[in-house]
Amino acid sequence: MDDKTTEAEKELQKTWGGVLRYFNILQFLDHSYVVTALGNDNGLNSALVPPKGNQNQSQPTVQYNVAAWQKLEELIFDETTLELLRYMQEHNWDLPEVGYELMDSNEVIIAEAELA
């Protein structure tokens, strides 16, 4: 989320409200993170630690399904997200879905996750 704009305080509050509402839904999924632009600038996001289920791997293991991972990389343009994707591949995480659409009870798309 881009939280650098402070000119429109009410708009920023509205945006944060939406982010928190969706994170309330996503918080129970493995590997769910919410990061902000200011968090990146201030180094706060670098403190994120993978879930305990992945911490027992001290060394990255052999990559699997290389072609599928490369195809995902072609769909991502943000360098930070690419770094996350590469980390996931090196540590044999399950293949994520790029551009996952979140729908409400009426099957209306209400948000899109970069990776899910």
C-alpha positions as a Markdown table, in Angstrom:
| # | Residue | x | y | z |
|---|---|---|---|---|
| 1 | Met | 0.0 | 0.0 | 0.0 |
| 2 | Asp | 1.3 | 3.5 | -0.8 |
| 3 | Asp | 1.1 | 5.4 | 2.4 |
| 4 | Lys | 3.4 | 8.2 | 1.5 |
| 5 | Thr | 0.7 | 10.6 | 0.5 |
| 6 | Thr | -0.2 | 12.7 | 3.5 |
| 7 | Glu | -2.0 | 15.5 | 1.7 |
| 8 | Ala | -5.4 | 13.8 | 1.8 |
| 9 | Glu | -5.5 | 12.5 | 5.4 |
| 10 | Lys | -9.1 | 11.4 | 5.1 |
| 11 | Glu | -8.3 | 9.4 | 1.9 |
| 12 | Leu | -5.3 | 7.8 | 3.6 |
| 13 | Gln | -7.6 | 6.8 | 6.6 |
| 14 | Lys | -10.1 | 5.3 | 4.2 |
| 15 | Thr | -7.4 | 3.4 | 2.4 |
| 16 | Trp | -6.0 | 2.0 | 5.7 |
| 17 | Gly | -9.5 | 1.0 | 6.7 |
| 18 | Gly | -9.9 | -1.0 | 3.5 |
| 19 | Val | -6.4 | -2.6 | 4.0 |
| 20 | Leu | -7.2 | -3.6 | 7.6 |
| 21 | Arg | -10.6 | -5.0 | 6.5 |
| 22 | Tyr | -9.0 | -7.2 | 3.9 |
| 23 | Phe | -6.2 | -8.2 | 6.1 |
| 24 | Asn | -8.7 | -9.4 | 8.6 |
| 25 | Ile | -9.8 | -11.9 | 6.0 |
| 26 | Leu | -6.3 | -12.8 | 4.8 |
| 27 | Gln | -4.6 | -13.1 | 8.2 |
| 28 | Phe | -5.3 | -16.8 | 8.6 |
| 29 | Leu | -3.7 | -17.7 | 5.3 |
| 30 | Asp | -0.1 | -19.0 | 5.4 |
| 31 | His | 2.4 | -16.4 | 4.3 |
| 32 | Ser | 0.1 | -13.3 | 4.5 |
| 33 | Tyr | 2.0 | -10.1 | 4.8 |
| 34 | Val | 0.8 | -6.4 | 4.5 |
| 35 | Val | 3.6 | -4.0 | 3.7 |
| 36 | Thr | 3.7 | -0.3 | 3.0 |
| 37 | Ala | 5.8 | 2.0 | 0.9 |
| 38 | Leu | 7.0 | 3.9 | 4.1 |
| 39 | Gly | 7.8 | 0.6 | 5.7 |
| 40 | Asn | 10.0 | -0.2 | 2.8 |
| 41 | Asp | 11.7 | 3.2 | 2.9 |
| 42 | Asn | 12.3 | 2.9 | 6.7 |
| 43 | Gly | 13.4 | -0.7 | 6.6 |
| 44 | Leu | 10.5 | -1.9 | 8.7 |
| 45 | Asn | 9.4 | -4.6 | 6.2 |
| 46 | Ser | 12.8 | -6.2 | 6.3 |
| 47 | Ala | 12.0 | -7.4 | 9.8 |
| 48 | Leu | 9.3 | -9.8 | 8.4 |
| 49 | Val | 10.2 | -13.3 | 9.2 |
| 50 | Pro | 8.9 | -16.4 | 7.3 |
| 51 | Pro | 6.4 | -18.5 | 9.3 |
| 52 | Lys | 7.9 | -21.2 | 11.6 |
| 53 | Gly | 7.0 | -23.9 | 9.1 |
| 54 | Asn | 9.6 | -22.6 | 6.7 |
| 55 | Gln | 12.3 | -21.7 | 9.2 |
| 56 | Asn | 13.6 | -25.2 | 9.8 |
| 57 | Gln | 15.3 | -25.1 | 6.4 |
| 58 | Ser | 18.7 | -23.6 | 7.0 |
| 59 | Gln | 19.8 | -23.9 | 3.4 |
| 60 | Pro | 17.7 | -23.4 | 0.3 |
| 61 | Thr | 16.8 | -26.7 | -1.2 |
| 62 | Val | 16.9 | -27.7 | -4.9 |
| 63 | Gln | 14.4 | -25.7 | -6.9 |
| 64 | Tyr | 11.5 | -27.5 | -8.4 |
| 65 | Asn | 9.2 | -26.7 | -11.2 |
| 66 | Val | 11.5 | -24.1 | -12.6 |
| 67 | Ala | 9.5 | -23.4 | -15.7 |
| 68 | Ala | 6.3 | -22.6 | -13.7 |
| 69 | Trp | 8.3 | -20.2 | -11.5 |
| 70 | Gln | 9.8 | -18.5 | -14.5 |
| 71 | Lys | 6.4 | -18.0 | -16.0 |
| 72 | Leu | 5.2 | -16.4 | -12.7 |
| 73 | Glu | 8.3 | -14.0 | -12.8 |
| 74 | Glu | 7.1 | -12.8 | -16.3 |
| 75 | Leu | 3.8 | -11.7 | -14.7 |
| 76 | Ile | 5.4 | -9.5 | -12.0 |
| 77 | Phe | 6.9 | -6.1 | -12.6 |
| 78 | Asp | 7.5 | -4.9 | -9.1 |
| 79 | Glu | 11.1 | -5.6 | -8.0 |
| 80 | Thr | 10.2 | -6.2 | -4.3 |
| 81 | Thr | 7.6 | -8.7 | -5.3 |
| 82 | Leu | 10.1 | -10.4 | -7.6 |
| 83 | Glu | 12.5 | -10.7 | -4.7 |
| 84 | Leu | 9.8 | -12.3 | -2.6 |
| 85 | Leu | 8.9 | -14.7 | -5.4 |
| 86 | Arg | 12.5 | -15.7 | -5.8 |
| 87 | Tyr | 12.8 | -16.3 | -2.0 |
| 88 | Met | 9.7 | -18.5 | -2.1 |
| 89 | Gln | 11.1 | -20.5 | -5.0 |
| 90 | Glu | 14.5 | -21.0 | -3.3 |
| 91 | His | 12.8 | -22.3 | -0.2 |
| 92 | Asn | 10.4 | -24.6 | -2.0 |
| 93 | Trp | 7.2 | -22.8 | -1.0 |
| 94 | Asp | 4.1 | -23.8 | -2.8 |
| 95 | Leu | 3.6 | -22.2 | -6.2 |
| 96 | Pro | 1.6 | -19.0 | -5.5 |
| 97 | Glu | -1.1 | -17.6 | -7.7 |
| 98 | Val | -0.4 | -14.2 | -9.2 |
| 99 | Gly | -3.3 | -11.7 | -9.3 |
| 100 | Tyr | -5.6 | -13.6 | -7.0 |
| 101 | Glu | -9.0 | -12.0 | -7.0 |
| 102 | Leu | -10.9 | -11.7 | -3.7 |
| 103 | Met | -14.7 | -11.8 | -4.0 |
| 104 | Asp | -17.5 | -10.9 | -1.7 |
| 105 | Ser | -20.5 | -13.1 | -1.1 |
| 106 | Asn | -22.1 | -11.8 | -4.3 |
| 107 | Glu | -19.1 | -13.0 | -6.2 |
| 108 | Val | -18.1 | -9.4 | -7.0 |
| 109 | Ile | -14.3 | -8.8 | -7.1 |
| 110 | Ile | -13.5 | -6.5 | -4.2 |
| 111 | Ala | -9.7 | -6.7 | -4.2 |
| 112 | Glu | -6.8 | -8.3 | -5.9 |
| 113 | Ala | -3.8 | -9.8 | -4.1 |
| 114 | Glu | -0.4 | -9.6 | -5.8 |
| 115 | Leu | 0.4 | -13.1 | -4.7 |
| 116 | Ala | -1.8 | -15.7 | -2.9 |
